[in-house]
């Protein structure tokens, strides 16, 4: 996967997790962490609780290790790398945040 695609995937994942965490959990804290992908360092800043940060770290690890040059969607991947509990938790987060972010986008279009 290209460096640009990796950066986009990490930002999307961060947005979905922060949306979910903000609504469902308390005691978020800001964390900055360096991630190296294809000899390029990204400084990723998140505002998540400990549980969501662990999910984010796990997902980043899987994203960095993704063997596909053109990354497929994880649910359509021929050889999924997520362990079942992490997969179910992330699917729940993506469903919740995707719905909420979609409604916000629709609201902004209607009332702007």
Backbone as numpy.savetxt, mean C-alpha at the origin, in Angstrom:
# Nx Ny Nz CAx CAy CAz Cx Cy Cz
9.92 -4.68 -12.73 9.06 -3.51 -12.73 9.96 -2.28 -12.73
9.50 -1.25 -13.38 10.31 -0.03 -13.46 10.34 0.69 -12.12
11.29 1.55 -11.95 11.41 2.34 -10.73 10.19 3.24 -10.56
9.70 3.81 -11.67 8.51 4.67 -11.61 7.29 3.88 -11.16
7.14 2.66 -11.67 6.01 1.80 -11.29 6.12 1.44 -9.81
7.34 1.16 -9.34 7.56 0.84 -7.94 7.16 2.02 -7.06
7.58 3.21 -7.44 7.24 4.41 -6.66 5.73 4.61 -6.62
5.06 4.40 -7.75 3.61 4.54 -7.81 2.91 3.50 -6.94
3.38 2.26 -6.99 2.79 1.18 -6.18 2.95 1.47 -4.68
4.13 1.96 -4.27 4.34 2.24 -2.84 3.45 3.39 -2.37
3.27 4.41 -3.21 2.41 5.54 -2.85 0.94 5.12 -2.76
0.51 4.29 -3.70 -0.87 3.79 -3.68 -1.12 2.98 -2.42
-0.21 2.09 -2.12 -0.33 1.25 -0.93 -0.36 2.11 0.33
0.50 3.12 0.38 0.54 4.02 1.54 -0.78 4.78 1.68
-1.32 5.28 0.60 -2.58 6.02 0.63 -3.72 5.15 1.16
-3.80 3.92 0.66 -4.86 3.02 1.09 -4.72 2.67 2.56
-3.51 2.36 3.00 -3.31 2.01 4.41 -3.55 3.19 5.34
-3.11 4.37 4.96 -3.32 5.55 5.82 -4.81 5.91 5.90
-5.54 5.76 4.82 -6.98 6.02 4.83 -7.67 5.07 5.80
-7.35 3.80 5.69 -7.94 2.79 6.57 -7.55 3.02 8.02
-6.28 3.22 8.27 -5.77 3.38 9.63 -6.36 4.61 10.33
-6.46 5.69 9.58 -7.00 6.94 10.15 -8.44 6.74 10.65
-9.23 5.97 9.90 -10.62 5.74 10.27 -10.82 4.65 11.32
-9.96 3.66 11.34 -10.19 2.47 12.16 -9.34 2.38 13.42
-8.21 3.02 13.44 -7.28 2.87 14.56 -6.91 4.21 15.17
-6.25 4.12 16.31 -5.77 5.31 17.00 -4.26 5.15 17.17
-3.67 6.09 17.79 -2.23 6.12 18.12 -1.31 5.92 16.91
-1.61 6.62 15.82 -0.70 6.59 14.68 0.55 7.39 15.02
1.63 7.02 14.39 2.86 7.76 14.55 3.56 7.86 13.20
4.29 8.92 13.02 4.99 9.12 11.76 6.31 8.35 11.78
6.55 7.64 10.69 7.78 6.87 10.55 8.36 7.14 9.18
9.65 7.39 9.13 10.35 7.53 7.86 11.30 6.35 7.74
11.28 5.73 6.58 12.16 4.59 6.37 12.71 4.60 4.95
13.99 4.23 4.83 14.57 4.13 3.49 14.29 2.75 2.90
13.95 2.73 1.62 13.74 1.49 0.88 14.63 1.55 -0.35
15.38 0.50 -0.58 16.25 0.45 -1.76 15.62 -0.47 -2.79
15.44 0.07 -3.99 14.90 -0.71 -5.10 15.71 -0.38 -6.35
16.29 -1.40 -6.94 17.12 -1.25 -8.14 18.17 -0.13 -7.99
18.91 -0.21 -6.90 19.99 0.74 -6.61 19.52 2.18 -6.44
18.26 2.36 -6.18 17.72 3.70 -5.92 17.08 3.69 -4.54
17.36 4.72 -3.76 16.82 4.80 -2.40 15.60 5.71 -2.37
14.54 5.20 -1.78 13.31 5.97 -1.57 13.17 6.18 -0.08
12.86 7.40 0.32 12.54 7.68 1.72 11.03 7.75 1.80
10.46 6.79 2.52 9.01 6.70 2.61 8.58 7.13 4.00
7.69 8.09 4.04 7.17 8.61 5.30 5.71 8.18 5.44
5.40 7.49 6.53 4.03 7.03 6.77 3.53 7.56 8.10
2.21 7.58 8.22 1.56 7.96 9.47 0.56 6.85 9.78
1.03 5.81 10.47 0.25 4.60 10.71 0.41 4.12 12.15
-0.54 3.29 12.59 -0.39 2.62 13.88 0.59 1.45 13.68
0.95 0.80 14.75 1.94 -0.27 14.68 1.45 -1.43 13.82
0.19 -1.82 13.98 -0.37 -2.93 13.20 -0.36 -2.65 11.70
-0.79 -1.46 11.32 -0.81 -1.09 9.90 0.60 -0.90 9.36
1.52 -0.43 10.18 2.91 -0.28 9.74 3.51 -1.64 9.45
3.19 -2.64 10.27 3.68 -4.00 10.00 3.14 -4.53 8.67
1.86 -4.25 8.41 1.25 -4.66 7.14 1.95 -3.95 5.97
2.22 -2.67 6.14 2.89 -1.90 5.09 4.30 -2.42 4.84
5.03 -2.69 5.91 6.39 -3.21 5.77 6.40 -4.56 5.05
5.46 -5.42 5.41 5.35 -6.73 4.77 5.05 -6.56 3.28
4.11 -5.67 2.96 3.73 -5.44 1.57 4.88 -4.84 0.77
5.62 -3.92 1.37 6.80 -3.35 0.70 7.85 -4.42 0.42
8.06 -5.29 1.38 9.03 -6.37 1.20 8.62 -7.24 0.00
7.35 -7.58 -0.09 6.86 -8.40 -1.20 6.96 -7.64 -2.52
6.74 -6.35 -2.49 6.85 -5.53 -3.69 8.30 -5.46 -4.18
9.23 -5.29 -3.26 10.65 -5.25 -3.61 11.09 -6.59 -4.20
10.57 -7.68 -3.65 10.98 -9.01 -4.08 10.20 -9.53 -5.30
9.24 -8.78 -5.80 8.40 -9.24 -6.91 9.28 -9.63 -8.10
9.16 -10.88 -8.57 10.03 -11.35 -9.65 9.58 -10.93 -11.06
8.41 -10.37 -11.18 7.86 -10.04 -12.50 8.39 -8.71 -13.01
8.79 -8.69 -14.27 9.25 -7.44 -14.88 8.07 -6.49 -15.07
6.96 -7.04 -15.53 5.71 -6.26 -15.60 4.81 -6.82 -14.52
4.72 -6.10 -13.42 4.00 -6.60 -12.26 2.51 -6.72 -12.54
1.95 -7.94 -12.37 0.50 -8.09 -12.50 -0.18 -7.67 -11.20
-1.48 -7.53 -11.23 -2.20 -7.31 -9.98 -2.03 -8.56 -9.13
-1.89 -8.38 -7.85 -1.60 -9.52 -6.98 -2.68 -10.61 -7.08
-3.94 -10.21 -7.21 -4.98 -11.24 -7.26 -4.94 -12.03 -8.55
-4.27 -11.53 -9.59 -4.15 -12.25 -10.86 -2.76 -12.84 -11.06
-1.94 -12.78 -10.05 -0.56 -13.27 -10.15 -0.55 -14.79 -10.27
0.26 -15.33 -11.20 0.34 -16.78 -11.35 1.01 -17.49 -10.17
1.86 -16.78 -9.44 2.50 -17.36 -8.25 2.48 -16.35 -7.11
1.36 -16.27 -6.38 1.22 -15.28 -5.30 2.25 -15.50 -4.19
2.77 -14.40 -3.67 3.80 -14.48 -2.64 3.28 -14.13 -1.25
2.10 -13.52 -1.16 1.54 -13.15 0.14 1.09 -14.38 0.90
1.36 -14.39 2.21 0.81 -15.42 3.07 -0.67 -15.09 3.28
-1.48 -16.11 3.47 -2.94 -15.96 3.51 -3.44 -14.90 4.49
-2.96 -14.85 5.75 -3.48 -13.82 6.68 -3.18 -12.39 6.21
-1.99 -12.17 5.66 -1.64 -10.84 5.16 -2.48 -10.49 3.93
-2.70 -11.48 3.10 -3.50 -11.28 1.89 -4.93 -10.87 2.26
-5.53 -11.59 3.20 -6.92 -11.29 3.61 -7.02 -9.90 4.24
-6.06 -9.57 5.08 -6.06 -8.27 5.75 -5.90 -7.14 4.73
-4.98 -7.30 3.79 -4.77 -6.26 2.78 -5.98 -6.14 1.86
-6.62 -7.24 1.53 -7.82 -7.20 0.69 -8.91 -6.40 1.39
-9.06 -6.60 2.69 -10.05 -5.86 3.48 -9.73 -4.36 3.48
-8.47 -4.03 3.66 -8.03 -2.63 3.67 -8.26 -1.99 2.31
-7.91 -2.69 1.24 -8.07 -2.15 -0.11 -9.55 -1.94 -0.45
-10.39 -2.88 -0.05 -11.83 -2.74 -0.29 -12.38 -1.51 0.42
-12.06 -1.38 1.69 -12.55 -0.25 2.49 -12.05 1.08 1.92
-10.75 1.17 1.74 -10.16 2.44 1.30 -10.54 2.78 -0.13
-10.61 1.77 -0.99 -11.00 2.01 -2.38 -12.39 2.59 -2.46
-13.31 2.04 -1.67 -14.68 2.54 -1.64 -14.72 3.97 -1.12
-14.03 4.20 -0.01 -14.03 5.53 0.59 -13.38 6.57 -0.31
-12.24 6.25 -0.90 -11.56 7.19 -1.78 -12.37 7.44 -3.05
-13.07 6.41 -3.53 -13.95 6.58 -4.68 -15.09 7.52 -4.38
-15.68 7.40 -3.20 -16.77 8.30 -2.80 -16.27 9.73 -2.66
-15.08 9.92 -2.09 -14.52 11.26 -1.95 -14.27 11.89 -3.32
-13.78 11.10 -4.25 -13.53 11.60 -5.60 -14.84 12.03 -6.26
-15.86 11.20 -6.10 -17.18 11.51 -6.66 -17.75 12.77 -6.02
-17.63 12.89 -4.71 -18.12 14.06 -3.98 -17.42 15.33 -4.47
-16.11 15.24 -4.65 -15.34 16.40 -5.12 -15.75 16.82 -6.52
-16.06 15.87 -7.37 -16.49 16.18 -8.74 -17.88 16.81 -8.75
-18.76 16.35 -7.89 -20.13 16.85 -7.86 -20.23 18.23 -7.24
-19.42 18.48 -6.22 -19.57 19.72 -5.47 -18.44 20.72 -5.69
-17.72 20.60 -6.79 -16.67 21.59 -7.04 -16.95 22.39 -8.29
